[in-house]
Structures are given as structure tokens and as C-alpha cells.
């Protein structure tokens, strides 16, 4: 398996990734391209866009200027902070309740609601529907959280049509930032096709109906995209703030903590070192990340460490040590999810046998699956030396000593007390 000479991604990273002649992946090259963007000009374009939609809303005597899809996390706090408190719009917040809620996630959602004082629509699916979808989509595409993505990527569009609100403001295009699917010059916007191909794993809700899933038409209402005629009538448009604002999730998380009391995890996490992202899920997100490792041989820690390496906040060697610790870890909440969907552990593992990537997984004679390679086997080499980025002199933490240079945010990452090379 080939691994990026700069970050930690393998060549089988999803949805897809490209390596150049220097052994550097498309995600790293896109991160470089963001350094060439004229961000002041992009911010002026954002301001003009928002002012235009705000004027249209006021002329139409509309209650809301835009919709912001939220979960209550760091990005949600930052989105609403920018749109309401910086640019002065009146947003309608829309969230989808996936039912696997963590107390910390609910606390942060309530904090967002109270601190920002915006109207909020929260749509909840029935427990039996969630149980059926989660179990069925594990077997079909290896993702028990399909309904998360389908809900948050559909309910806001339904609300836009229902309340005649054309502008939807998303945070960032994750696939551009992780694996370099789009160049920043593309200024890609949200679309029905983009939603299906990347968010819904190529599966629309009506394809779930049938005897295998036990799902009926009445189960899939929150996942049905509005008709094209309704989209055109309202003029629904979805923009990503990361096209207009230089995105830095670490700094944004710290700012939202200090300004609005957004709270990260207070404890070390199993699947990653990052304590400030993906906090809303109590039972299934760890299973989701574990499945990525079981299918493709890498997990959440690879995503997070690669982002930090590209930002000049950690070395590649430090990232590899974190991947060694986290990517393969079995989540303690696996049994909770299995109980919820009424599935045995043996059925769980058997259901993904056909989904394991043969580029990284091999089956031993005793039936055990063995990872045939790891980024830990590709620590150094001429390509790694040539592709290396320097650590930023104003990085938020001093890695060689394993201690923070900044006074307060020990909660941001798990580095304290951890030994580094």
C-alpha cells in the first residue's frame, strides 16, 4: 500500500484520493492551494452574497434570512456566530436528531440555542425506523450512521422549501479538506448529486424500502429530497463557509469555547486524540469509525492527524504514533449499538467481510483478518523528507515536550502526558 509522503492517508482513502509524482496526496495539495486564495476578496464576496439574500428576505417580509444546519458542535457555534453576530442575519437553525445522543452533545446543542437565541427546528425519527435503517445500512454499505447524514443533508432542504428560505449555509466541504476532492478555485456548492454521491454513499432513501430492511414508505419521510420544481421555485442554494473564510477548526473550537462556552470532551477518547469534534453521538459514531478501519485499514485518527500535519501543528512521526494508538481500537460502545439493533457480534463482523478492501486485508488460514500494511511501516524515506512541512512557530502546543505552550486548552487534544518521538 502506498501512503502519502506528507500526511498519513493511504491510496485507498475514500471517497477517492490521488498521489502525484512526489508521493503527496491530493488532500495535501488542495491544502497548499488554500494558501494561494485571496481570502479578503472571498470574505467580501461572502458579505455581498449575504447582504443580497438578506435584502430579498426583508423585501418579502420573510421571518428568516437563511437556514443553518446545526448539530451543536464547534462548527455549528462558529457558523451561527458568523452569520448572526458578525454579519447580522436572522437564521433559522435546523437539526436532525439521530437518537444516539451523547449528554455532552445535547448540552452543546442547548448551549448554542440559548447563547445565540435563534429559532430552532429539530426533527426526530422514530426509534424503530432508526433501528431498521442502522442495521440495514451496516449490511448494505457498512455504515450504521447513514441516517445521520441523510437526515442532516435533507431536513434543512425540506425546511427551505416549506418556509420559502432560499439560502442554506453549511460549514465546510469535508471531502475537499480531507482527500482533496475539489480545488478551492471550484467554489463547489451543495447539490442533490453531491449529497447523494458523498453524503449518502450513493443510496437514496427510496432504495431502502423492501423486505430485507423492513422499511416502508412511511419510514423515509425525512430523507426524501424535495422535487426539482420546488427547489427551483424557492431558488434553494447551499453555500459552504469554508469557500469564503479560511477554515481552521482548532482555532475556531478554542474561540467558541472561550466566547460561548462550547465544551469539548473532558476525557480521553478511544478512536482519536481530538477532543473537540464529533461529540454529539453516544453510541454509533465510534462504531462508524471502527468500521472505516475494518474496511479500509485506517480510521478517525488518520483523518485528524493528517489535518494537523497539513496545518503545521504536528510532525508526521507524531501523527503516526497517534494512529498506532487509536485507529485499530475497538469502541466500548459497540455492544450498546449491537443491543439496540438486536445483532450479535459474530453477525456484525460477518456482515462486513465482503466490504474489506483486499488491498489492505488478508484472511489467515484460521479465518482471522490481518492488516497487511500500515502507515507505521512508512515512517521515513527520501520522499517523506522532501515533502515535510515545518511546524508553525506559533503552534498552539509544544509537541517535543508533550506540553501546551498556550495557557488553557488541555482539553483540545490528548497530548498532555503522552510521549513523542
C-alpha positions in Angstrom: 0.0 0.0 0.0 1.3 3.5 -0.8 0.9 6.2 1.8 1.2 9.9 1.4 4.7 11.2 1.9 3.4 14.2 3.8 0.3 13.2 5.7 -0.9 9.7 6.6 -3.5 8.8 4.0 -3.3 5.5 2.2 -4.0 5.3 -1.6 -7.4 3.5 -0.8 -8.7 6.5 1.1 -12.4 7.3 0.5 -14.2 8.6 -1.5 -11.0 8.7 -3.6 -7.5 10.2 -3.5 -4.7 10.9 -6.0 -1.0 10.8 -5.4 1.4 12.9 -7.5 4.9 12.1 -8.7 6.3 13.3 -5.4 4.2 10.8 -3.4 2.0 13.6 -2.0 -1.8 13.2 -1.9 -4.5 15.4 -3.4 -5.7 16.4 0.0 -2.3 17.8 0.9 -2.1 19.6 -2.5 -5.5 21.1 -2.0 -4.4 22.3 1.4 -1.5 24.0 -0.2 -3.8 25.6 -2.7 -5.8 27.3 0.1 -2.6 29.3 0.9 -3.0 30.9 -2.6 -6.6 32.0 -2.1 -7.3 35.8 -1.8 -9.2 35.4 1.5 -10.1 39.1 1.9 -11.6 39.1 -1.6 -13.5 35.9 -0.7 -14.8 37.5 2.5 -16.1 40.5 0.6 -17.9 38.1 -1.8 -19.5 36.4 1.2 -20.6 39.7 2.6 -22.1 40.7 -0.7 -23.9 37.4 -1.0 -25.3 37.5 2.5 -26.5 41.1 2.1 -28.2 40.2 -1.2 -30.2 37.4 0.4 -31.0 39.5 3.5 -32.4 42.2 1.3 -34.5 39.8 -0.6 -35.8 38.3 2.6 -36.7 41.7 4.1 -38.4 42.8 0.8 -40.5 39.7 1.0 -41.3 40.3 4.7 -39.8 36.8 5.4 -39.2 35.8 9.0 -35.7 34.3 8.3 -32.8 35.3 6.1 -31.3 31.9 5.8 -31.1 28.3 7.2 -28.1 27.0 9.1 -28.0 23.2 9.5 -26.5 22.5 13.0 -25.6 19.7 15.3 -24.5 21.9 18.3 -20.8 21.2 17.8 -17.9 23.6 17.3 -18.7 24.2 13.6 -22.4 25.0 14.5 -21.3 27.5 17.1 -18.9 29.2 14.6 -21.4 29.2 11.8 -24.1 30.9 13.9 -21.6 33.3 15.4 -20.5 34.5 12.0 -23.9 34.6 10.3 -25.8 36.2 13.2 -23.3 38.1 15.3 -20.8 39.2 12.6 -23.0 39.6 9.5 -26.3 40.4 11.2 -28.6 37.9 9.5 -31.5 36.2 11.2 -31.1 32.4 10.6 -33.4 29.5 11.2 -31.4 26.7 12.8 -32.3 23.2 11.7 -31.0 20.0 13.2 -31.7 16.3 12.8 -32.0 14.1 15.9 -30.4 10.7 15.0 -31.3 9.3 18.5 -27.8 8.2 19.5 -27.3 11.4 21.5 -24.5 11.9 23.9 -25.2 14.1 27.0 -22.3 16.4 26.0 -23.8 16.8 22.5 -27.2 17.7 23.9 -25.6 20.1 26.3 -23.7 21.8 23.5 -26.9 22.0 21.3 -28.8 23.6 24.2 -25.9 25.9 24.8 -25.9 27.0 21.1 -29.7 27.5 21.3 -29.5 29.6 24.5 -26.4 31.6 23.7 -27.3 32.5 20.1 -31.0 32.9 20.8 -32.2 31.7 17.4 -35.3 29.8 16.4 -34.5 26.1 16.1 -36.3 23.2 14.3 -35.3 19.7 15.5 -36.6 16.7 13.6 -36.6 13.3 15.2 -37.1 9.9 13.5 -38.9 7.2 15.3 -36.7 4.7 17.2 -37.9 1.7 15.3 -37.2 3.4 12.0 -33.7 4.3 13.2 -33.1 0.7 14.3 -34.1 -0.7 10.9 -32.1 1.7 8.9 -29.0 1.5 11.1 -28.9 -2.3 10.9 -29.8 -2.5 7.2 -27.2 0.1 6.1 -24.5 -1.6 8.0 -25.0 -4.6 5.9 -25.6 -2.7 2.6 -22.8 -0.1 2.7 -21.0 -0.7 6.0 -22.4 2.5 7.6 -24.8 2.3 10.6 -24.9 6.1 10.7 -26.4 6.5 7.2 -29.5 8.1 8.6 -27.3 10.8 10.4 -26.0 12.0 7.0 -29.3 11.6 5.2 -31.2 13.5 7.9 -28.9 16.5 8.2 -28.4 16.7 4.5 -32.2 16.5 3.7 -34.3 18.0 6.5 -32.8 21.5 6.1 -33.6 21.4 2.4 -37.2 20.4 3.2 -37.4 23.3 5.7 -36.1 25.7 3.0 -38.9 24.6 0.7 -41.5 24.7 3.4 -40.6 28.1 4.7 -39.5 29.6 1.4 -36.0 30.3 2.5 -33.6 30.1 -0.5 -30.2 30.3 1.3 -28.7 27.4 3.3 -25.3 28.0 4.9 -23.1 24.9 5.5 -19.8 24.9 7.4 -17.2 23.2 5.2 -16.9 20.7 2.4 -15.2 17.9 4.3 -14.2 15.8 1.3 -12.3 18.8 -0.2 -10.4 19.3 3.1 -9.7 15.6 3.8 -8.8 14.0 0.4 -8.8 16.9 -2.0 -11.9 16.1 -4.0 -12.4 19.7 -5.1 -9.9 22.5 -5.6 -10.7 25.8 -3.7 -11.0 27.6 -7.0 -14.0 25.4 -7.8 -16.1 27.1 -5.2 -18.3 24.0 -5.1 -21.7 24.4 -3.7 -24.2 22.0 -2.1 -26.2 20.0 -4.7 -28.5 17.0 -4.7 -25.9 15.0 -6.6 -23.1 16.0 -4.2 -25.3 14.9 -1.3 -26.1 11.5 -2.8 -22.6 10.7 -4.0 -20.7 11.8 -1.0 -23.1 12.0 1.9 -25.5 9.2 1.2 -22.9 6.7 -0.2 -24.8 6.7 -3.5 -28.1 5.4 -1.9 -31.3 7.4 -1.9 -33.9 6.7 0.7 -36.5 5.1 -1.6 -33.9 2.4 -2.3 -34.1 1.2 1.3 -37.7 0.1 1.0 -38.3 -3.6 0.9 -38.5 -6.9 2.8 -34.8 -7.0 3.5 -34.9 -3.8 5.5 -38.5 -4.0 6.7 -38.8 -0.3 5.8 -41.9 1.2 4.2 -42.7 4.5 2.5 -43.9 5.9 5.8 -40.4 5.4 7.3 -38.4 7.5 5.0 -40.1 10.9 5.0 -37.2 12.9 6.5 -34.7 11.5 3.9 -36.7 12.4 0.7 -35.2 15.3 -1.2 -37.7 17.9 -2.4 -38.8 17.8 -6.1 -36.8 19.8 -8.6 -39.8 22.1 -9.2 -39.9 23.0 -5.6 -36.2 23.6 -5.4 -36.4 25.9 -8.5 -39.5 27.7 -7.2 -37.8 28.7 -4.0 -34.3 29.1 -5.6 -32.7 26.9 -2.9 -28.9 27.4 -2.8 -26.4 25.9 -0.4 -23.0 27.5 0.2 -20.0 26.4 2.2 -18.4 29.0 4.6 -15.0 27.3 4.0 -15.1 28.7 0.5 -15.1 32.2 1.9 -13.4 32.0 5.3 -10.0 30.4 5.9 -11.1 27.4 7.9 -9.1 26.4 11.0 -11.2 24.1 13.2 -8.7 24.1 16.0 -8.6 27.9 16.4 -12.4 28.0 15.9 -13.0 25.4 18.6 -10.9 27.3 21.0 -12.6 30.6 20.2 -16.1 29.1 20.6 -15.1 27.6 24.0 -13.8 30.9 25.3 -16.6 33.1 23.8 -19.7 30.9 24.0 -18.7 28.1 26.5 -18.7 25.3 23.8 -17.5 22.3 25.7 -15.2 19.5 24.4 -14.8 16.1 25.8 -13.3 16.0 29.3 -11.9 12.5 28.9 -9.5 10.8 26.5 -11.4 9.3 23.6 -10.9 5.8 22.1 -10.9 6.4 18.3 -9.0 9.7 18.1 -6.9 12.2 20.0 -9.2 15.0 19.1 -11.5 16.1 22.0 -13.5 18.8 20.2 -15.1 17.2 17.2 -17.9 14.6 16.7 -19.2 15.0 20.2 -23.0 14.6 19.7 -23.1 10.8 19.3 -23.0 8.4 22.3 -23.3 5.0 20.7 -22.7 4.8 16.9 -20.0 7.2 15.9 -17.3 5.0 17.5 -18.7 2.1 15.6 -18.8 4.1 12.4 -15.1 5.0 12.8 -14.2 1.4 13.7 -15.9 0.2 10.6 -13.8 2.5 8.4 -10.7 0.8 9.9 -12.2 -2.7 9.4 -13.0 -1.9 5.8 -10.0 0.2 4.6 -7.3 -0.1 7.3 -7.4 3.5 8.6 -9.7 5.5 10.9 -10.6 8.7 12.6 -7.1 9.4 14.0 -5.7 9.3 10.5 -8.2 12.0 9.4 -7.5 14.2 12.4 -3.7 13.7 12.4 -3.5 14.4 8.6 -5.4 17.7 9.1 -3.0 18.7 11.9 0.1 17.8 9.9 -1.1 19.9 6.9 -1.7 22.8 9.2 1.9 22.6 10.6 0.7 21.7 14.1 2.3 18.2 14.4 5.0 16.2 12.6 4.3 13.2 10.5 6.0 11.0 13.1 3.8 12.3 15.9 0.7 11.6 13.8 1.9 8.0 13.1 2.2 7.4 16.9 -1.4 8.6 17.4 -2.6 6.4 14.6 -0.9 3.4 16.1 -2.7 4.1 19.3 -6.2 4.9 18.1 -7.1 3.6 14.6 -7.4 0.0 15.5 -9.1 0.5 18.9 -12.4 -1.4 19.4 -15.0 1.1 20.6 -16.5 0.3 24.0 -19.9 1.3 22.8 -20.1 -1.4 20.2 -22.1 -3.7 22.5 -24.6 -0.8 23.1 -25.2 -0.4 19.4 -25.5 -4.2 18.9 -28.1 -4.4 21.6 -30.1 -1.5 20.1 -30.3 -3.1 16.6 -30.6 -6.7 18.0 -27.4 -8.0 16.3 -24.8 -10.5 17.6 -21.1 -9.7 17.5 -20.5 -12.5 15.1 -23.2 -11.2 12.7 -21.7 -7.8 12.9 -18.2 -8.9 11.8 -19.6 -11.3 9.2 -21.7 -8.6 7.6 -18.6 -6.6 6.6 -16.4 -9.5 5.4 -17.3 -8.7 1.8 -16.6 -4.9 2.4 -13.0 -5.4 3.5 -10.5 -3.9 1.0 -8.3 -6.7 -0.3 -5.5 -4.1 -0.8 -5.0 -4.0 2.9 -6.8 -7.0 4.4 -5.9 -10.7 4.1 -7.5 -13.7 5.7 -5.3 -16.1 7.5 -5.9 -19.9 7.4 -7.6 -19.7 10.8 -10.2 -17.2 9.5 -8.7 -14.2 11.2 -8.3 -11.0 9.2 -4.8 -9.4 9.1 -3.9 -5.9 8.0 -1.1 -6.4 5.5 0.3 -2.9 5.8 0.2 0.3 7.9 1.4 3.8 7.7 3.7 2.9 10.6 5.7 0.9 8.1 6.3 4.0 6.0 7.8 6.4 8.6 10.7 7.8 6.6 12.4 7.9 3.2 13.6 10.5 0.7 10.0 11.3 -0.4 9.0 11.9 3.2 12.0 14.2 3.8 11.3 16.2 0.6 7.6 16.6 1.4 7.9 17.5 5.0 6.3 20.7 6.2 7.9 22.8 9.0 6.0 23.2 12.3 4.5 26.6 12.6 6.4 28.8 15.1 3.2 29.9 16.7 1.7 26.4 17.0 -0.7 26.1 19.9 1.3 23.4 21.7 4.9 22.4 22.1 5.0 18.8 20.9 8.6 17.8 21.8 7.9 18.3 25.5 4.4 16.9 25.3 3.1 20.1 26.9 1.0 23.0 25.9 2.5 26.4 25.1 -1.0 28.0 25.3 -2.2 28.5 28.8 -5.6 26.9 28.9 -6.8 24.4 26.3 -5.6 21.0 27.5 -9.0 19.6 26.6 -8.4 20.2 22.8 -6.2 17.2 22.3 -4.9 14.3 24.4 -1.2 15.3 24.2 -0.6 16.0 27.9 1.5 13.2 29.3 1.8 11.4 26.0 5.4 10.5 24.9 6.5 11.8 21.5 9.5 11.0 19.3 
